[in-house]
Amino acid sequence: MIPVYQPYLTGREKEYVNQCLDTTWISSKGEFISRFESEFVRYIGAAHATTVCNGTVALHLALTALGLQPGDEVIVPTLTYVASVNAVVQAGAVPVFADSLPHSWQLDPDDVRRRITSRTKAVMAVHLYGLPCDMDALVALCREHGLYLVEDCAEAFGTYYKGQHVGTFGDVATFSFFGNKTITTGEGGMVVSRAADLHAKAYHLKTQGVSPTREYWHDVVAYNYRMTNICAAIGLAQLEQAGDIIGRKRQIAVWYQQGLKGLPLVTHDEVEGTRHSYWMCSIALDLAQEREPLRNYLKEYGVETRPVFHPAHTLPPYAAGHSFPVAESISSRALNLPSYPGLSRAEVNDVCGLIRQFYQEKGEPLRAA
């Protein structure tokens, strides 16, 4: 079996975890928490960051720290993982869906503009599959209308827009370190903010609202969203290998681009002015009806794939009465191929060969390479 993803644990992860065990600092206090936070801030060029226990609570914490009120609207792409939308509801706000751009699969700024009302308080830019949104357009739009800009960078560690790491454009941003993310802590996340007061509020809320000056005194209803020292230890070791991990993933993407030339599909590539981190190497077939047959064909040969996310407006909790044609088209035609950093060129060649064989057996004409 060639899996879609598996973590790349080839650094000092075991050494750092053993330090936690040896010192008994295994919960949410310990030196690795602050070390991971400070090194993460340095790596992406952010002002402030605080660790949390997973990427979903990072989103909830970020939105709650912004002070959203019931009835406030947050514009969010419908083509995203459901956590982006769930967090809006959990923070007491209303998600308003927007469509995607066909070439990048990212949030369409023009459609965002069409969705703005007097109740809109924030826009959430989700950097889907490791490619950044059009941040110039979204930053300008939010400034024009006095809106918060939230960046969901769960899939975009190592992603850059015009030389600047994503997560540093908005008022607040979040990252995920689940086991299938570019760098992992097993479970974990990070909330990044540019303003010291927003950072302080997020930290206060994630630690049960405990007073910094009075023991066991809690002045707000808050949460326990803390990361463990063990998770932070793994994260620090992963961060030390970030350049190697991202370099490997970008090389894998090039191999796929070369191996899939001429087939009736497109690869999810960089656009001008961006640096794709290729959390997932993805393709979109010309014909939606061929996606599941292709996935089944690859599965028979031991190759795991994933469908691209269902648009949120098609899910039962968020069913909407209108269409988002670009998101629906991408979702119906696209899939994720094996993308883990340890994937070899021979394995990528095997996957590409099987996809080519699938089309040859169907007798479909190939494009000019």
Residue frames as qw, qx, qy, qz and C-alpha x, y, z in Angstrom:
[[0.000, 0.886, 0.463, 0.000, 0.00, 0.00, 0.00],
 [0.340, 0.210, -0.025, 0.916, 1.18, 3.49, -0.85],
 [0.133, -0.693, -0.610, 0.361, -0.68, 5.69, 1.67],
 [0.163, 0.894, 0.229, 0.349, -1.89, 9.22, 1.02],
 [0.001, -0.808, 0.339, -0.481, 0.11, 10.43, 3.99],
 [0.829, -0.397, -0.313, 0.240, 2.27, 9.40, 6.90],
 [0.252, -0.955, 0.143, 0.059, 4.36, 11.54, 9.26],
 [0.691, 0.526, -0.318, 0.381, 8.05, 12.07, 8.63],
 [0.612, -0.774, 0.129, -0.096, 9.68, 11.47, 12.03],
 [0.867, 0.265, -0.162, 0.389, 13.39, 11.36, 11.26],
 [0.148, 0.727, -0.290, 0.604, 14.74, 14.08, 13.56],
 [0.155, 0.232, -0.720, 0.635, 15.02, 14.52, 17.33],
 [0.620, -0.388, -0.245, -0.637, 11.39, 13.68, 18.11],
 [0.841, -0.277, -0.460, 0.064, 12.18, 10.65, 20.26],
 [0.498, 0.094, -0.409, 0.759, 15.03, 12.44, 22.05],
 [0.160, -0.316, 0.116, -0.928, 12.84, 15.42, 22.95],
 [0.740, -0.376, -0.311, -0.463, 9.90, 13.24, 24.04],
 [0.786, -0.155, -0.504, 0.322, 12.23, 11.23, 26.26],
 [0.222, 0.219, -0.339, 0.888, 13.39, 14.48, 27.85],
 [0.511, -0.386, -0.079, -0.764, 9.77, 15.18, 28.75],
 [0.868, -0.272, -0.394, -0.132, 9.40, 11.73, 30.26],
 [0.662, 0.048, -0.474, 0.579, 12.70, 11.91, 32.13],
 [0.075, 0.193, -0.292, 0.934, 11.85, 15.30, 33.65],
 [0.023, 0.472, 0.839, -0.269, 8.14, 14.37, 34.18],
 [0.213, 0.457, 0.043, -0.862, 7.04, 17.54, 32.35],
 [0.193, 0.174, 0.895, 0.363, 4.41, 15.76, 30.26],
 [0.154, 0.737, 0.637, -0.164, 1.36, 18.05, 30.49],
 [0.315, 0.853, 0.279, 0.309, 0.83, 21.68, 29.48],
 [0.216, -0.940, 0.259, 0.059, 3.85, 23.12, 31.26],
 [0.838, -0.162, 0.336, 0.399, 7.47, 22.65, 30.28],
 [0.223, -0.586, 0.325, 0.708, 10.25, 24.19, 28.27],
 [0.314, 0.134, 0.757, 0.557, 9.19, 22.78, 24.91],
 [0.169, 0.804, 0.565, -0.079, 5.98, 24.82, 24.88],
 [0.034, -0.913, 0.042, 0.405, 7.79, 28.16, 24.88],
 [0.345, -0.395, 0.640, 0.562, 10.59, 26.88, 22.63],
 [0.357, 0.387, 0.782, 0.334, 8.14, 25.66, 20.01],
 [0.129, 0.898, 0.397, -0.143, 6.16, 28.90, 20.12],
 [0.154, -0.831, 0.228, 0.484, 9.21, 31.14, 19.83],
 [0.346, -0.225, 0.734, 0.540, 10.77, 29.10, 17.01],
 [0.338, 0.570, 0.728, 0.176, 7.46, 28.99, 15.15],
 [0.061, 0.938, 0.173, -0.294, 7.12, 32.78, 15.36],
 [0.238, -0.646, 0.485, 0.539, 10.66, 33.15, 14.07],
 [0.429, 0.070, 0.805, 0.404, 10.10, 30.70, 11.20],
 [0.271, 0.661, 0.652, 0.255, 6.98, 32.31, 9.76],
 [0.228, 0.223, 0.032, 0.947, 7.82, 35.91, 10.70],
 [0.356, -0.712, -0.523, -0.304, 4.84, 36.48, 13.00],
 [0.107, -0.647, 0.306, -0.690, 4.52, 38.76, 15.99],
 [0.461, -0.301, 0.634, -0.543, 2.85, 36.44, 18.52],
 [0.656, 0.027, -0.680, -0.326, 1.84, 32.78, 18.74],
 [0.484, -0.326, 0.639, -0.501, 0.31, 30.47, 21.31],
 [0.202, 0.089, -0.957, -0.188, 0.02, 26.69, 21.12],
 [0.701, -0.069, 0.219, -0.676, -3.29, 24.85, 21.40],
 [0.588, -0.156, 0.786, -0.110, -4.38, 21.22, 21.45],
 [0.537, 0.296, 0.717, 0.330, -5.61, 20.99, 17.84],
 [0.161, 0.080, 0.380, 0.907, -6.30, 23.03, 14.74],
 [0.207, -0.621, -0.644, -0.395, -10.07, 23.16, 15.18],
 [0.422, -0.767, -0.372, 0.309, -9.92, 24.74, 18.64],
 [0.396, -0.203, 0.141, 0.884, -7.30, 27.13, 17.23],
 [0.019, -0.396, -0.511, -0.763, -9.97, 28.45, 14.86],
 [0.404, -0.725, -0.544, -0.118, -12.58, 28.63, 17.62],
 [0.523, -0.561, -0.207, 0.608, -10.17, 30.41, 19.94],
 [0.293, 0.012, 0.270, 0.917, -9.13, 32.89, 17.25],
 [0.157, -0.527, -0.532, -0.644, -12.72, 33.79, 16.38],
 [0.503, -0.713, -0.477, 0.102, -13.74, 34.02, 20.03],
 [0.502, -0.381, -0.091, 0.771, -10.79, 36.29, 20.80],
 [0.132, 0.256, 0.360, 0.887, -12.02, 38.65, 18.07],
 [0.168, 0.255, 0.506, -0.807, -15.20, 39.14, 20.11],
 [0.244, -0.168, -0.677, -0.674, -17.74, 38.01, 17.54],
 [0.402, 0.078, 0.504, -0.761, -21.35, 38.41, 18.63],
 [0.429, 0.354, 0.830, -0.040, -24.47, 36.35, 17.79],
 [0.454, 0.807, 0.337, -0.171, -25.67, 37.30, 14.33],
 [0.039, -0.765, 0.462, 0.447, -22.26, 38.49, 13.13],
 [0.899, 0.427, 0.077, -0.069, -21.39, 37.06, 9.73],
 [0.382, -0.577, 0.616, 0.376, -18.09, 35.50, 8.68],
 [0.740, 0.564, -0.200, -0.306, -17.50, 34.93, 4.97],
 [0.525, -0.404, 0.743, 0.098, -15.82, 31.57, 4.43],
 [0.360, 0.316, -0.705, -0.522, -15.13, 29.49, 1.32],
 [0.891, -0.043, 0.120, -0.435, -17.57, 26.66, 0.82],
 [0.878, 0.297, -0.350, 0.132, -14.69, 24.56, -0.56],
 [0.019, -0.624, 0.621, -0.474, -12.90, 23.86, 2.70],
 [0.385, -0.101, -0.884, 0.246, -12.63, 21.28, 5.45],
 [0.391, -0.685, -0.531, -0.309, -15.72, 21.46, 7.64],
 [0.544, -0.447, -0.390, 0.594, -13.76, 22.65, 10.70],
 [0.185, 0.109, 0.100, 0.972, -13.44, 26.10, 9.11],
 [0.370, -0.436, -0.399, -0.717, -17.23, 26.43, 9.08],
 [0.647, -0.483, -0.584, 0.086, -17.92, 24.62, 12.36],
 [0.461, -0.192, -0.335, 0.799, -15.66, 27.05, 14.22],
 [0.097, -0.267, -0.160, -0.945, -17.68, 30.01, 12.98],
 [0.603, -0.479, -0.460, -0.443, -20.87, 28.50, 14.36],
 [0.704, -0.351, -0.502, 0.360, -19.19, 27.44, 17.60],
 [0.305, -0.037, -0.202, 0.930, -18.05, 31.03, 18.10],
 [0.134, 0.609, 0.577, -0.528, -21.68, 32.14, 17.85],
 [0.162, 0.498, -0.275, -0.806, -21.45, 33.69, 14.39],
 [0.768, 0.471, 0.341, -0.267, -23.07, 32.90, 11.04],
 [0.453, -0.215, 0.630, 0.593, -21.06, 31.40, 8.16],
 [0.550, 0.719, 0.076, -0.418, -21.69, 32.98, 4.75],
 [0.780, -0.007, 0.511, 0.362, -20.31, 30.90, 1.90],
 [0.285, 0.796, -0.273, -0.459, -18.33, 32.17, -1.08],
 [0.929, 0.365, 0.049, 0.017, -17.14, 30.40, -4.22],
 [0.676, -0.422, 0.379, 0.470, -13.63, 29.54, -5.37],
 [0.270, 0.733, -0.408, -0.473, -11.34, 30.54, -8.21],
 [0.958, 0.243, 0.022, -0.148, -11.15, 27.82, -10.88],
 [0.630, 0.602, -0.432, 0.235, -7.39, 28.00, -11.47],
 [0.120, 0.486, -0.671, 0.547, -6.19, 28.06, -7.85],
 [0.540, -0.389, -0.745, -0.035, -9.18, 26.53, -5.97],
 [0.276, -0.181, -0.492, 0.805, -8.84, 29.38, -3.45],
 [0.060, 0.704, 0.546, -0.450, -11.41, 31.87, -2.16],
 [0.332, 0.545, 0.435, 0.635, -12.75, 34.19, -4.88],
 [0.183, -0.263, -0.289, 0.902, -12.31, 37.83, -3.71],
 [0.246, -0.119, -0.352, -0.895, -14.95, 39.08, -6.14],
 [0.544, -0.412, -0.680, -0.269, -17.50, 36.66, -4.70],
 [0.410, -0.340, -0.557, 0.637, -16.48, 37.71, -1.19],
 [0.017, 0.051, 0.004, -0.999, -17.31, 41.30, -2.10],
 [0.434, -0.259, -0.537, -0.676, -20.74, 40.23, -3.31],
 [0.592, -0.391, -0.702, 0.055, -21.44, 38.52, 0.05],
 [0.251, -0.030, -0.437, 0.863, -20.62, 41.48, 2.31],
 [0.272, -0.737, -0.512, -0.349, -23.56, 42.89, 4.28],
 [0.210, -0.753, 0.212, -0.587, -23.99, 45.23, 7.22],
 [0.846, -0.478, 0.147, -0.184, -23.64, 42.18, 9.48],
 [0.867, 0.301, -0.248, 0.310, -20.31, 41.00, 8.06],
 [0.460, -0.862, 0.214, 0.021, -17.53, 41.17, 10.63],
 [0.416, -0.552, 0.671, 0.268, -14.79, 38.94, 9.22],
 [0.778, 0.485, -0.319, -0.240, -13.49, 37.11, 6.16],
 [0.739, -0.402, 0.534, 0.081, -11.77, 33.75, 6.56],
 [0.517, 0.649, -0.509, -0.229, -9.08, 33.00, 3.98],
 [0.881, -0.216, 0.421, -0.015, -8.45, 29.25, 3.87],
 [0.179, 0.674, -0.643, -0.316, -5.18, 28.42, 2.10],
 [0.928, 0.063, 0.206, -0.303, -6.44, 25.17, 0.63],
 [0.970, 0.153, 0.080, 0.172, -4.04, 22.25, 0.12],
 [0.679, -0.359, 0.148, 0.623, -0.97, 24.46, 0.55],
 [0.336, 0.410, 0.330, 0.781, -1.58, 27.16, -2.07],
 [0.088, -0.338, -0.392, 0.851, -2.22, 30.71, -0.78],
 [0.232, 0.808, 0.535, -0.085, -5.29, 32.83, -1.39],
 [0.347, 0.603, 0.142, 0.704, -5.01, 36.15, -3.24],
 [0.451, -0.534, -0.457, 0.549, -3.95, 38.06, -0.14],
 [0.142, -0.017, 0.107, 0.984, -3.51, 41.45, -1.82],
 [0.320, -0.373, -0.511, -0.705, -7.17, 41.44, -2.85],
 [0.573, -0.541, -0.615, 0.000, -8.47, 40.09, 0.47],
 [0.428, -0.325, -0.321, 0.780, -6.40, 42.47, 2.61],
 [0.006, -0.082, -0.194, -0.977, -7.59, 45.44, 0.55],
 [0.427, -0.443, -0.609, -0.501, -11.20, 44.28, 0.74],
 [0.561, -0.525, -0.572, 0.286, -11.10, 43.88, 4.52],
 [0.302, -0.224, -0.159, 0.913, -9.48, 47.30, 4.99],
 [0.132, -0.244, -0.400, -0.874, -12.06, 48.92, 2.70],
 [0.564, -0.477, -0.482, -0.471, -14.97, 47.51, 4.70],
 [0.285, -0.571, 0.497, -0.588, -13.42, 47.49, 8.18],
 [0.948, -0.129, -0.160, -0.245, -13.51, 43.69, 8.49],
 [0.560, -0.551, 0.617, 0.042, -11.32, 41.29, 10.42],
 [0.691, 0.466, -0.518, -0.195, -9.19, 39.01, 8.27],
 [0.749, -0.375, 0.528, -0.143, -8.77, 35.48, 9.63],
 [0.479, 0.517, -0.669, -0.234, -6.35, 33.05, 7.98],
 [0.921, -0.173, 0.309, -0.164, -6.94, 29.32, 8.24],
 [0.302, 0.697, -0.642, -0.101, -3.45, 27.97, 7.54],
 [0.838, -0.244, 0.447, -0.196, -4.15, 24.40, 8.67],
 [0.896, 0.276, 0.297, 0.183, -2.87, 23.07, 5.33],
 [0.464, 0.837, -0.010, 0.291, -0.37, 25.82, 4.56],
 [0.559, -0.725, 0.271, 0.296, 2.69, 25.63, 6.76],
 [0.542, -0.217, 0.538, 0.608, 5.57, 26.59, 4.45],
 [0.372, 0.671, 0.552, 0.327, 3.29, 28.47, 2.04],
 [0.256, -0.416, -0.006, 0.872, 4.26, 31.97, 0.87],
 [0.348, 0.819, 0.440, 0.123, 2.49, 34.78, -0.94],
 [0.317, 0.872, -0.086, 0.362, 4.84, 37.27, -2.59],
 [0.464, 0.416, -0.557, 0.550, 7.67, 36.22, -0.27],
 [0.321, -0.374, 0.460, -0.738, 5.63, 36.48, 2.94],
 [0.117, -0.080, -0.983, 0.114, 4.55, 33.42, 4.91],
 [0.456, -0.490, -0.473, -0.572, 0.80, 32.96, 5.15],
 [0.606, -0.545, -0.529, 0.236, -0.63, 33.59, 8.59],
 [0.403, -0.338, -0.148, 0.837, 1.07, 36.98, 8.80],
 [0.029, 0.323, 0.414, 0.850, -1.39, 38.97, 6.67],
 [0.414, -0.618, -0.531, -0.406, -4.52, 38.84, 8.80],
 [0.390, -0.683, 0.252, -0.564, -5.52, 39.98, 12.26],
 [0.621, -0.358, 0.658, -0.229, -5.32, 36.38, 13.46],
 [0.636, 0.373, -0.608, -0.295, -4.34, 33.06, 11.91],
 [0.801, -0.315, 0.444, -0.248, -4.41, 29.40, 12.83],
 [0.381, 0.468, -0.780, -0.164, -2.31, 26.34, 12.03],
 [0.936, -0.192, 0.089, -0.281, -2.91, 22.62, 12.48],
 [0.059, 0.583, -0.810, 0.020, -0.33, 20.00, 13.42],
 [0.914, 0.000, 0.241, -0.326, -2.46, 16.86, 13.02],
 [0.708, -0.279, 0.600, 0.246, -0.59, 13.70, 12.03],
 [0.663, 0.441, 0.491, 0.352, -1.11, 14.28, 8.31],
 [0.129, 0.987, 0.024, -0.095, 0.03, 17.89, 8.26],
 [0.589, 0.692, -0.313, 0.277, 3.35, 19.10, 6.84],
 [0.203, 0.320, -0.737, 0.559, 4.80, 19.31, 10.34],
 [0.674, -0.438, -0.498, -0.324, 3.01, 17.45, 13.09],
 [0.173, -0.436, 0.651, -0.597, 2.71, 17.24, 16.86],
 [0.004, -0.200, -0.973, 0.112, 0.31, 14.29, 16.65],
 [0.055, -0.820, -0.545, -0.164, -2.57, 16.55, 17.59],
 [0.382, -0.503, -0.149, 0.761, -2.03, 20.26, 17.99],
 [0.310, 0.797, 0.362, 0.373, -2.41, 23.74, 16.62],
 [0.397, -0.201, -0.125, 0.887, -1.21, 27.32, 16.85],
 [0.106, 0.913, 0.395, 0.006, -2.96, 30.69, 17.04],
 [0.507, 0.017, 0.099, 0.856, -0.92, 33.53, 15.51],
 [0.026, 0.921, 0.388, -0.035, -1.76, 37.20, 15.92],
 [0.463, 0.514, -0.037, 0.722, -0.18, 40.53, 15.08],
 [0.248, -0.714, 0.084, -0.649, -1.57, 42.46, 18.09],
 [0.199, 0.218, -0.799, 0.524, -0.31, 41.89, 21.63],
 [0.470, -0.063, 0.426, -0.770, -3.76, 42.42, 23.17],
 [0.840, 0.147, -0.244, -0.462, -5.34, 39.81, 20.90],
 [0.583, 0.271, -0.741, 0.195, -2.57, 37.37, 21.75],
 [0.069, -0.189, 0.696, -0.689, -3.09, 38.01, 25.47],
 [0.679, 0.012, 0.167, -0.715, -6.82, 37.43, 25.13],
 [0.819, 0.208, -0.482, -0.232, -6.33, 34.18, 23.24],
 [0.387, 0.250, -0.788, 0.409, -3.88, 32.95, 25.87],
 [0.318, -0.137, 0.527, -0.776, -6.26, 33.93, 28.68],
 [0.786, 0.087, -0.029, -0.611, -9.17, 32.11, 27.04],
 [0.749, 0.248, -0.609, -0.081, -7.20, 28.93, 26.31],
 [0.352, 0.166, -0.766, 0.512, -6.13, 28.58, 29.97],
 [0.330, -0.555, -0.756, 0.107, -9.60, 28.53, 31.61],
 [0.083, -0.829, -0.153, -0.532, -9.55, 32.32, 32.06],
 [0.716, -0.478, -0.323, 0.393, -7.26, 32.01, 35.08],
 [0.093, -0.994, 0.060, -0.016, -5.97, 35.23, 36.63],
 [0.686, 0.463, -0.353, 0.437, -2.24, 35.86, 36.14],
 [0.046, 0.534, -0.459, 0.709, -2.03, 37.37, 39.64],
 [0.584, -0.285, 0.447, -0.615, -4.50, 35.42, 41.79],
 [0.023, -0.162, 0.984, 0.065, -4.36, 31.65, 42.22],
 [0.037, 0.344, 0.936, 0.062, -7.33, 29.66, 40.90],
 [0.217, 0.602, 0.321, -0.698, -9.27, 32.86, 40.16],
 [0.307, 0.258, 0.735, 0.547, -11.16, 32.68, 36.86],
 [0.109, 0.443, 0.203, -0.866, -12.70, 35.91, 35.60],
 [0.542, 0.329, -0.302, -0.712, -14.35, 34.71, 32.34],
 [0.899, 0.121, 0.391, -0.155, -15.97, 31.58, 30.95],
 [0.203, 0.715, -0.605, -0.285, -13.09, 30.04, 29.05],
 [0.944, 0.227, -0.190, -0.148, -11.57, 26.80, 27.80],
 [0.606, -0.521, 0.558, 0.222, -8.79, 24.29, 28.30],
 [0.768, 0.639, -0.011, -0.047, -7.19, 24.38, 24.85],
 [0.232, -0.806, 0.529, 0.132, -3.59, 23.92, 25.96],
 [0.776, 0.425, -0.467, -0.006, -0.98, 21.84, 24.15],
 [0.870, -0.469, 0.070, 0.133, 1.08, 19.30, 26.08],
 [0.209, -0.794, 0.514, 0.250, 4.82, 19.61, 26.49],
 [0.631, -0.050, 0.736, 0.242, 5.20, 16.22, 24.75],
 [0.555, 0.701, 0.434, 0.112, 3.36, 17.48, 21.67],
 [0.090, 0.977, -0.158, -0.111, 5.42, 20.67, 21.65],
 [0.492, -0.532, 0.629, 0.282, 8.59, 18.58, 21.87],
 [0.636, 0.293, 0.656, 0.282, 7.58, 16.70, 18.73],
 [0.341, 0.906, 0.251, 0.019, 6.65, 19.99, 17.07],
 [0.173, -0.881, 0.358, 0.256, 10.03, 21.54, 17.81],
 [0.550, -0.238, 0.723, 0.344, 11.82, 18.52, 16.34],
 [0.544, 0.581, 0.577, 0.183, 9.60, 18.75, 13.26],
 [0.142, 0.980, 0.040, -0.129, 10.24, 22.47, 12.91],
 [0.383, -0.659, 0.532, 0.368, 13.98, 21.78, 12.89],
 [0.461, 0.020, 0.790, 0.404, 13.42, 19.63, 9.76],
 [0.435, 0.695, 0.366, -0.440, 10.93, 21.94, 8.07],
 [0.226, 0.698, -0.435, -0.522, 13.20, 22.88, 5.19],
 [0.075, -0.215, 0.946, 0.231, 13.92, 19.25, 4.34],
 [0.358, 0.390, 0.814, -0.240, 10.27, 18.20, 4.66],
 [0.411, 0.755, 0.181, -0.477, 8.94, 20.99, 2.44],
 [0.120, 0.609, -0.630, -0.467, 11.75, 20.51, -0.06],
 [0.216, -0.012, 0.970, 0.112, 10.86, 16.83, -0.37],
 [0.391, 0.571, 0.653, -0.309, 7.18, 17.60, -0.87],
 [0.320, 0.777, -0.129, -0.527, 7.90, 20.19, -3.54],
 [0.004, 0.415, -0.829, -0.375, 10.11, 17.68, -5.35],
 [0.324, 0.247, 0.910, -0.077, 7.32, 15.09, -5.22],
 [0.407, 0.718, 0.321, -0.465, 4.96, 17.62, -6.80],
 [0.209, 0.665, -0.509, -0.505, 7.43, 18.16, -9.67],
 [0.156, -0.135, 0.962, 0.181, 7.62, 14.39, -10.24],
 [0.391, 0.505, 0.730, -0.245, 3.83, 14.22, -10.48],
 [0.336, 0.774, -0.014, -0.536, 3.72, 17.16, -12.88],
 [0.106, 0.521, -0.735, -0.421, 6.26, 15.44, -15.10],
 [0.172, -0.009, 0.984, 0.039, 4.67, 12.00, -14.87],
 [0.337, 0.551, 0.703, -0.299, 1.10, 13.13, -15.58],
 [0.130, 0.487, -0.291, -0.813, 1.75, 15.33, -18.62],
 [0.252, 0.115, -0.737, -0.617, -0.58, 14.73, -21.51],
 [0.085, -0.339, -0.930, 0.114, -3.37, 13.12, -19.47],
 [0.190, -0.605, -0.432, -0.641, -6.91, 14.55, -19.34],
 [0.563, -0.701, -0.373, 0.226, -6.37, 16.19, -15.98],
 [0.196, 0.796, -0.224, 0.528, -4.62, 19.16, -14.37],
 [0.619, -0.192, -0.532, 0.545, -2.27, 19.24, -11.40],
 [0.281, -0.929, -0.240, -0.004, -2.80, 21.76, -8.61],
 [0.686, 0.223, -0.074, 0.689, 0.21, 23.98, -9.29],
 [0.297, -0.474, -0.181, 0.809, 1.72, 27.22, -8.08],
 [0.308, 0.868, 0.330, 0.206, 0.45, 30.50, -9.44],
 [0.453, 0.532, -0.139, 0.701, 2.66, 33.52, -10.05],
 [0.139, -0.634, 0.276, -0.709, 3.91, 35.17, -6.88],
 [0.812, -0.438, 0.146, -0.359, 3.25, 32.17, -4.64],
 [0.187, 0.407, -0.887, 0.109, 5.19, 29.30, -3.11],
 [0.847, -0.184, -0.260, -0.426, 3.08, 26.16, -2.84],
 [0.315, -0.512, 0.750, -0.275, 3.93, 23.92, 0.12],
 [0.628, 0.117, -0.691, -0.339, 2.05, 20.98, -1.45],
 [0.510, -0.245, 0.647, -0.511, 0.48, 19.71, 1.75],
 [0.741, 0.233, 0.626, -0.069, -1.34, 17.47, -0.69],
 [0.027, -0.245, 0.653, 0.717, -0.43, 16.84, -4.32],
 [0.506, 0.452, 0.589, -0.441, -3.79, 17.12, -6.01],
 [0.078, 0.001, 0.692, 0.718, -5.22, 16.66, -9.48],
 [0.526, 0.410, 0.353, -0.656, -8.54, 17.55, -11.10],
 [0.422, 0.162, 0.816, 0.359, -9.78, 15.27, -13.88],
 [0.149, -0.014, -0.400, -0.904, -11.47, 16.68, -16.96],
 [0.582, -0.277, -0.535, -0.546, -14.51, 14.48, -16.32],
 [0.458, -0.422, 0.492, -0.609, -16.11, 14.11, -12.91],
 [0.937, -0.029, 0.019, -0.348, -17.55, 10.68, -13.74],
 [0.789, 0.357, -0.459, 0.197, -14.04, 9.26, -14.05],
 [0.106, -0.672, 0.542, -0.494, -12.84, 10.20, -10.58],
 [0.748, -0.327, 0.455, -0.355, -14.29, 7.31, -8.56],
 [0.963, 0.267, -0.026, 0.018, -13.38, 4.71, -11.21],
 [0.473, 0.648, -0.448, 0.394, -9.81, 6.02, -11.13],
 [0.356, -0.585, 0.541, -0.488, -9.72, 5.96, -7.34],
 [0.921, -0.104, 0.283, -0.245, -11.01, 2.38, -7.33],
 [0.834, 0.486, -0.214, 0.152, -8.48, 1.41, -10.00],
 [0.202, 0.668, -0.546, 0.464, -5.59, 2.81, -7.95],
 [0.631, -0.445, 0.448, -0.451, -6.93, 1.14, -4.81],
 [0.988, 0.119, 0.012, -0.098, -6.82, -2.24, -6.55],
 [0.728, 0.453, -0.309, 0.411, -3.09, -1.68, -7.04],
 [0.673, -0.412, -0.372, 0.489, -2.51, -0.58, -3.43],
 [0.242, 0.218, -0.019, 0.945, -2.52, 3.20, -3.94],
 [0.119, -0.665, -0.629, 0.386, -4.56, 5.21, -1.46],
 [0.116, 0.360, 0.230, 0.897, -6.19, 8.47, -2.57],
 [0.006, 0.494, 0.602, -0.627, -8.61, 11.01, -1.07],
 [0.200, 0.735, 0.511, 0.398, -11.45, 12.97, -2.63],
 [0.118, 0.267, -0.127, 0.948, -11.20, 16.73, -2.40],
 [0.100, 0.238, 0.661, -0.705, -13.51, 18.12, 0.30],
 [0.050, 0.651, 0.719, 0.237, -17.24, 18.31, -0.25],
 [0.003, -0.448, -0.010, -0.894, -18.36, 21.95, -0.39],
 [0.004, 0.098, 0.723, -0.684, -19.74, 22.89, 3.00],
 [0.474, 0.141, 0.056, -0.867, -23.02, 24.11, 1.52],
 [0.673, 0.067, -0.617, -0.402, -23.76, 20.52, 0.41],
 [0.271, 0.032, -0.877, 0.395, -23.34, 19.05, 3.91],
 [0.330, -0.595, -0.721, -0.132, -26.48, 18.40, 5.99],
 [0.328, -0.614, -0.418, 0.583, -25.79, 20.97, 8.75],
 [0.100, -0.524, 0.118, 0.837, -25.16, 23.74, 6.23],
 [0.386, 0.401, 0.742, 0.374, -27.34, 22.80, 3.26],
 [0.079, 0.473, -0.004, -0.877, -27.96, 25.90, 1.16],
 [0.594, 0.572, 0.528, -0.202, -30.55, 26.47, -1.50],
 [0.450, 0.858, -0.156, -0.192, -28.18, 27.96, -4.04],
 [0.938, 0.184, 0.050, 0.288, -25.19, 26.78, -6.02],
 [0.210, -0.833, 0.408, 0.310, -21.48, 27.55, -5.97],
 [0.885, 0.449, -0.035, -0.114, -20.52, 26.17, -9.38],
 [0.392, 0.689, -0.581, 0.183, -16.74, 26.45, -9.23],
 [0.347, -0.436, 0.735, -0.387, -16.45, 24.78, -5.83],
 [0.856, 0.106, 0.377, -0.336, -18.89, 22.06, -6.89],
 [0.777, 0.577, -0.246, -0.053, -16.95, 21.38, -10.07],
 [0.176, 0.634, -0.702, 0.272, -13.58, 21.15, -8.32],
 [0.544, -0.292, 0.659, -0.430, -14.98, 18.95, -5.58],
 [0.897, 0.233, 0.231, -0.296, -16.53, 16.53, -8.06],
 [0.772, 0.593, -0.224, 0.056, -13.42, 16.16, -10.23],
 [0.181, 0.740, -0.556, 0.332, -10.44, 16.42, -7.87],
 [0.925, -0.338, -0.167, 0.044, -8.50, 14.02, -5.67],
 [0.229, -0.836, 0.496, -0.057, -5.39, 13.95, -3.52],
 [0.849, 0.304, -0.422, 0.091, -2.53, 11.62, -4.42],
 [0.821, -0.390, -0.179, 0.376, 0.09, 10.15, -2.05],
 [0.185, 0.886, -0.065, 0.420, 2.03, 13.17, -0.78],
 [0.702, -0.701, 0.038, 0.123, 4.13, 12.21, 2.24],
 [0.025, 0.896, -0.424, -0.127, 7.74, 13.42, 2.45],
 [0.495, -0.405, 0.758, 0.127, 9.23, 9.92, 2.42],
 [0.808, 0.484, 0.297, -0.158, 7.66, 9.04, -0.93],
 [0.507, -0.328, 0.556, 0.572, 10.26, 7.90, -3.44],
 [0.306, 0.469, -0.396, -0.728, 10.52, 8.82, -7.11],
 [0.123, 0.030, -0.956, -0.265, 9.95, 5.18, -8.01],
 [0.105, 0.451, 0.815, -0.348, 6.69, 5.18, -6.06],
 [0.277, 0.615, 0.084, -0.734, 5.55, 8.42, -7.71],
 [0.223, 0.339, -0.702, -0.585, 6.43, 6.92, -11.10],
 [0.006, 0.185, 0.983, 0.002, 4.35, 3.86, -10.21],
 [0.216, 0.586, 0.560, -0.545, 1.35, 6.00, -9.33],
 [0.280, 0.592, -0.236, -0.718, 1.69, 8.06, -12.50],
 [0.113, 0.191, -0.889, -0.400, 2.09, 4.88, -14.55],
 [0.114, 0.360, 0.908, -0.181, -1.10, 3.44, -13.11],
 [0.277, 0.656, 0.277, -0.645, -3.04, 6.64, -13.88],
 [0.242, 0.494, -0.546, -0.631, -1.71, 6.59, -17.44],
 [0.017, -0.006, -0.987, -0.159, -2.61, 2.89, -17.71],
 [0.257, 0.488, 0.686, -0.474, -6.14, 3.65, -16.50],
 [0.374, 0.664, -0.023, -0.647, -6.68, 6.09, -19.36],
 [0.161, 0.383, -0.789, -0.454, -5.02, 3.82, -21.91],
 [0.123, 0.172, 0.975, -0.060, -7.33, 0.96, -20.97],
 [0.321, 0.635, 0.483, -0.509, -10.28, 3.31, -21.46],
 [0.534, 0.395, 0.532, 0.525, -8.95, 4.16, -24.92],
 [0.031, 0.952, 0.225, -0.204, -9.06, 7.89, -24.27],
 [0.602, 0.612, -0.040, 0.512, -6.86, 10.15, -26.40],
 [0.577, -0.489, -0.184, 0.628, -4.00, 11.88, -24.61],
 [0.124, 0.979, 0.035, -0.156, -3.16, 15.55, -24.85],
 [0.630, 0.593, -0.249, 0.436, 0.01, 16.85, -26.40],
 [0.700, -0.481, -0.264, 0.456, 2.62, 16.84, -23.61]]
